[in-house]
């Protein structure tokens, strides 16, 4: 019987700080905090992890718990809809353990208030038919992740003792992310395939790992064990991802602006999407990558780099 092998990108995950790529300034902050905790035998400082989606904030939280060798209690801000869910979460953690709330800005205001009261007073006030019951809380630590720190109540945000501001990775760092994950999974990959994935990675580990998974799927469909450059290109063709990592909707958006400037409502109408989806989902990466600019009158137009990319894409038949 053949040895069982990993088939999913999440079958292995980083388990120590040395496994994490990029955001060296964050690594140093965390390492100092860990060393201080071990020296003083105290809990980890309450921490806010900030940054765009896809940078691995949850992975960092998991690694911190593994470095501390303590249990990590995790939940999503969207899943805590009322006092009952929050109470269960706060009462589940013991001394020095970690509570990680991902997308904490999605918590209702009432639940955010409960969090900073828990931080301040280390107690939980539960309403009952006979009035209020006060329950002492363990000395656990919060790890709060967010893509939008300004939606977190100021009193809660200000009570975080460690702020980790995560940034997009470089293409070379993304190459290393793919190399290490493929090695850990036992998925052989050609060196030429690594930069091909990284250049489409949009600066995020999540994106390059998704492309790696897709490329391996193509390889296995052909009975191959080694992921090649051709497999990556075929996977991106199937997923309609171009050489800059643009999705099919983003590519269509760029083509629409190929003949001149347009307003948001016009673009949204042609794309069949509402204006908020266009401005918050489609446009951000185009602006960040230098392909799109918006003038003071609200007109959208391609930069020279955007026009060059469009021309190249047409030549390649994308």
C-alpha positions in Angstrom: 0.0 0.0 0.0 1.5 3.4 -1.0 2.3 5.9 1.7 -0.5 8.4 2.2 0.5 11.8 0.9 -0.8 15.3 1.4 -3.5 16.4 -1.0 -4.6 19.8 0.4 -2.6 22.9 0.8 -3.6 23.1 4.5 -2.5 19.6 5.3 0.6 21.3 6.8 0.9 24.7 8.4 3.7 26.8 9.9 4.3 25.8 13.5 7.1 28.3 14.6 8.3 31.8 13.9 11.1 30.4 11.8 8.6 28.9 9.3 6.9 32.3 8.6 8.1 34.4 5.6 8.0 38.1 5.3 7.0 40.9 7.7 10.3 40.7 9.5 9.4 43.7 11.7 6.4 41.7 13.0 8.6 38.6 13.6 11.0 40.7 15.7 8.1 42.3 17.7 6.7 38.8 18.4 10.0 37.3 19.3 10.8 40.1 21.8 7.3 39.7 23.4 7.8 35.9 23.6 11.3 36.2 25.2 9.9 38.7 27.7 7.0 36.4 28.6 9.4 33.5 29.3 11.8 35.6 31.3 9.1 37.1 33.5 6.7 34.1 33.5 3.8 36.3 32.5 1.0 36.0 29.9 1.5 37.2 26.3 0.5 40.9 25.8 -3.0 41.6 24.4 -2.3 42.0 20.7 -4.0 43.6 17.6 -3.0 42.1 14.3 -3.8 44.6 11.4 -3.4 44.2 7.7 -5.1 43.4 4.4 -6.8 40.1 3.8 -4.7 37.1 2.8 -1.5 37.9 4.8 -1.9 35.1 7.3 -3.0 36.9 10.4 -4.7 33.7 11.7 -1.5 31.8 10.9 0.5 34.2 13.0 -2.0 33.8 15.9 -1.7 30.0 15.6 2.2 30.2 15.6 2.2 32.4 18.7 0.1 29.9 20.6 2.5 27.1 19.5 5.5 29.1 20.5 3.9 29.6 23.9 2.7 26.0 24.1 -0.8 27.1 25.2 -4.3 26.5 23.9 -5.7 28.9 21.3 -9.5 29.6 21.4 -10.6 30.9 18.0 -13.7 32.4 16.6 -14.9 34.9 13.9 -16.3 38.3 14.8 -19.3 37.6 12.5 -20.1 34.4 14.5 -20.4 36.2 17.9 -23.9 37.7 17.5 -25.0 38.0 21.1 -24.0 37.9 24.8 -24.3 34.1 25.0 -21.6 33.4 22.4 -19.3 36.0 23.9 -19.8 34.6 27.4 -19.0 31.1 26.3 -15.8 32.4 24.6 -14.5 34.4 27.6 -15.2 31.6 30.1 -13.6 28.9 27.9 -10.0 30.2 28.3 -7.7 29.5 31.3 -4.8 31.5 32.6 -2.1 32.4 30.0 -4.2 30.8 27.2 -5.1 32.8 24.0 -8.4 34.0 22.6 -8.2 34.8 18.9 -11.1 36.8 17.4 -10.6 37.1 13.6 -12.3 40.1 11.9 -12.9 41.6 15.3 -14.3 44.7 13.7 -17.4 42.7 12.8 -18.3 42.3 16.4 -21.4 44.3 17.4 -20.7 47.4 19.5 -22.1 45.7 22.6 -19.8 42.8 22.3 -16.8 45.0 21.7 -17.7 46.8 24.9 -17.8 43.5 26.7 -14.3 42.8 25.5 -12.7 45.9 26.8 -14.6 45.6 30.1 -13.2 42.1 30.4 -9.7 43.5 29.8 -10.1 46.3 32.3 -11.8 44.5 35.1 -11.1 40.8 34.5 -14.7 40.0 35.2 -17.9 39.1 33.3 -21.2 40.6 34.2 -24.1 38.3 33.3 -27.7 39.5 33.4 -30.2 37.2 35.1 -33.7 37.2 36.4 -32.5 38.1 39.8 -30.2 41.0 38.6 -26.6 40.8 37.8 -24.0 38.0 38.4 -20.3 38.8 38.4 -18.0 36.0 37.2 -14.2 36.4 37.5 -12.2 35.7 34.4 -9.0 33.9 33.9 -5.8 35.9 33.0 -5.9 34.9 29.3 -4.6 37.1 26.5 -6.5 38.5 23.4 -5.2 38.2 19.9 -7.5 40.4 17.8 -7.2 40.3 14.0 -8.7 43.0 11.7 -8.6 44.3 8.2 -10.2 47.6 9.4 -8.9 48.8 12.8 -10.9 52.0 12.6 -14.1 50.0 13.0 -12.9 48.8 16.4 -14.1 50.8 19.4 -11.3 53.2 20.5 -11.3 52.0 24.1 -10.8 48.4 23.0 -8.1 49.3 20.4 -6.2 51.4 22.9 -6.1 48.5 25.4 -4.0 46.4 23.1 -0.4 46.3 24.3 1.1 45.0 21.1 0.2 46.3 17.6 1.3 44.1 14.7 0.9 45.9 11.4 1.3 43.4 8.5 2.4 44.4 5.0 2.2 42.7 1.6 5.1 40.4 0.7 7.6 40.9 -2.1 7.7 38.5 -5.0 10.9 36.9 -3.7 9.2 36.3 -0.3 6.2 34.7 -2.1 8.6 32.4 -4.0 10.0 31.3 -0.6 6.4 30.8 0.7 5.6 28.4 -2.2 9.0 26.7 -2.0 8.6 25.9 1.7 5.0 24.8 1.6 5.5 22.6 -1.4 8.5 21.0 0.3 6.6 20.5 3.5 3.7 18.9 1.6 6.0 16.7 -0.4 4.9 18.2 -3.7 8.0 18.5 -6.1 7.9 21.7 -8.1 10.2 23.0 -10.8 12.2 26.1 -10.0 10.8 27.9 -13.1 7.3 27.5 -11.7 8.0 29.4 -8.5 8.3 33.0 -9.9 5.4 32.3 -12.3 3.2 31.8 -9.2 4.8 34.6 -7.2 4.2 37.3 -9.9 0.5 36.5 -9.8 0.4 36.4 -6.0 -0.8 40.0 -5.3 1.5 40.2 -2.4 -0.4 37.6 -0.3 0.5 34.1 0.8 -3.1 33.0 0.5 -3.2 33.8 -3.2 0.1 32.0 -4.1 -0.9 28.9 -2.1 -4.3 28.8 -3.9 -2.4 28.9 -7.2 0.0 26.2 -6.0 -3.0 24.0 -5.1 -4.6 24.6 -8.5 -1.3 23.8 -10.3 -0.9 20.6 -8.4 -4.4 19.7 -9.3 -3.6 20.1 -13.0 -0.4 18.1 -12.5 -2.2 15.2 -10.9 -4.9 15.2 -13.5 -2.2 14.4 -16.0 -0.7 11.7 -13.8 2.4 13.9 -13.0 4.0 14.2 -9.6 6.2 17.3 -10.3 4.4 20.7 -10.7 5.9 22.3 -13.8 5.8 25.8 -15.3 3.2 24.5 -17.8 1.0 23.2 -15.0 1.0 26.7 -13.4 0.2 28.4 -16.7 -2.6 25.9 -17.4 -4.1 26.4 -13.8 -4.1 30.1 -14.2 -5.7 29.8 -17.6 -8.5 27.7 -16.1 -8.9 30.1 -13.2 -8.8 33.1 -15.6 -5.9 34.7 -13.7 -3.6 36.8 -15.9 0.2 37.5 -15.7 -0.3 40.2 -13.1 -2.7 38.2 -11.0 -5.8 40.0 -12.2 -9.1 38.1 -11.9 -11.6 37.9 -14.8 -13.6 40.8 -13.4 -10.6 43.0 -13.0 -9.5 42.1 -16.6 -12.9 43.1 -17.9 -12.7 46.3 -15.9 -9.3 47.2 -17.5 -10.6 46.4 -21.0 -13.6 48.8 -20.4 -11.2 51.6 -19.7 -9.1 50.9 -22.7 -11.0 53.4 -24.8 -11.0 56.2 -22.2 -12.2 57.4 -18.8 -15.5 56.3 -17.3 -17.4 57.0 -14.1 -18.0 54.4 -11.4 -21.8 54.1 -12.0 -21.2 53.5 -15.8 -18.5 50.8 -15.0 -20.8 49.2 -12.5 -23.7 49.1 -14.9 -21.6 47.5 -17.7 -20.0 44.9 -15.3 -23.4 44.0 -13.8 -22.3 44.8 -10.3 -23.3 47.4 -7.8 -21.0 50.4 -7.3 -19.8 49.4 -3.9 -18.6 46.0 -5.2 -16.7 47.7 -7.9 -15.1 50.3 -5.6 -14.4 47.9 -2.7 -13.6 44.6 -4.5 -12.5 45.2 -8.1 -10.7 48.6 -7.9 -8.4 48.3 -4.8 -5.8 45.9 -6.4 -5.8 47.8 -9.7 -5.0 51.0 -7.8 -2.4 49.4 -5.6 -0.7 47.8 -8.6 -0.4 51.1 -10.4 -2.8 50.2 -13.2 -5.6 52.6 -12.3 -6.1 56.2 -11.1 -9.2 58.1 -10.0 -9.4 61.9 -10.6 -11.1 64.4 -8.3 -14.2 64.3 -10.5 -14.6 60.6 -9.9 -13.5 59.5 -13.4 -11.5 56.2 -13.6 -8.7 55.9 -16.1 -5.8 53.6 -16.8 -2.2 54.7 -16.1 0.4 54.2 -18.7 1.3 51.0 -16.9 -2.3 50.0 -17.2 -2.4 50.7 -20.9 0.8 48.8 -21.4 -0.6 45.8 -19.5 -3.8 45.9 -21.6 -1.8 46.0 -24.8 0.4 43.1 -23.7 -2.7 41.1 -22.7 -4.3 41.7 -26.1 -1.1 40.6 -27.9 -1.1 37.4 -25.8 -4.8 36.8 -26.5 -5.8 37.0 -22.9 
